[in-house]
Amino acid sequence: EGNEPGDSTKITYRELLHRVCQFANVLRSQGVKKGDRVSIYLPMILELVVAMLACARIGALHSVVFAGFSADSLCERILDCGCSLLIT
């Protein structure tokens, strides 16, 4: 379920696995490998879950950064993490 009332999506485990594997391949093609750090800056949507699971699937560490932070706080969190990729 999303942030807005009535905003929801249904997905099967098979569809989720397919999307996660596809995105894991995208991450690999961008040079992300086991042990790398990835920051994720997305609203509460299905793609956020897919990105987190794809990172876990290839062994990359992920840090979710929400939009409630100021621009400076956001910048600090991303730089402190030392991420190799930012997903938006």
N, C-alpha and C positions, 0 to 999 in steps of 0.2 A: 504494500500500500504506500502511496505517495504522501506528500505533505498536505495536499488539498483533499477535502472530503470527496469521496467518490472516485478518486484517482487511483486506480488499481490495475494490475496486470496479472494474468495467470500464465504460468509456464510449467512445462513438465520437466522432470529431472533429465530426461534425454535431451530436450531442447537446451536446458541450462548447460549440460555437459558439452554439447556441440558449440555453444557460444563461448564457453570458457576455453575450450581447446583452440578455437579459432583465434581468440584474443591472446592466448599464450603464444601462439605462433607469430602473431604480430609483434609481441614483446621481444621474442627471440630474434626476429628479423631486424629489430632496432638495436640489437646488441645486448639486451638485458639477459643476465645469466644468474645462476645460483649465487646467493649472497649479496647481489646488488640491491640498492635501496631505491624504491620508487615512491614518489608522492602522488596522491590521488586527490584532485580538487574537482569534485562532482557533487551535484545535489542528490537527494535521496531518490535515485532512479535505479532501474534494473541494471544499467551499465556499471554502476558503482559496485554492485555485488559481483558482477562478471569480472571486473578489473581486479578486485581483491582476490577472488578465487583463482584467477589466471596467474597472479603473482605467486600465490601459495603453490600452485601446480608446478611452477618452474623453480621454486625455492628462493624467490626474490622477497625481500622484506618490503612491506608496504606501510605507508603512513597516510592516513586519511586526514585531510585538512578541510574544514568546513568554511563556508562563506561568511560566517558571523565574525571572523577575525578582521581586524583592520589590515590595510595593505602592508604596513610595516611588520605587524605580527606574522602575517602570512609569509612574507619574505624571509623573516628570521627563522621560522619553523622549517621552511623548505631548505634554506642554506645550512642550518644546523644539522639537519638530517643527512646532508651530503648525498642527496639523491642523484641518480644518473639519468632519471627520466621523470617528467611531470605529465600526468594524464589529466586532461581537462575535458 
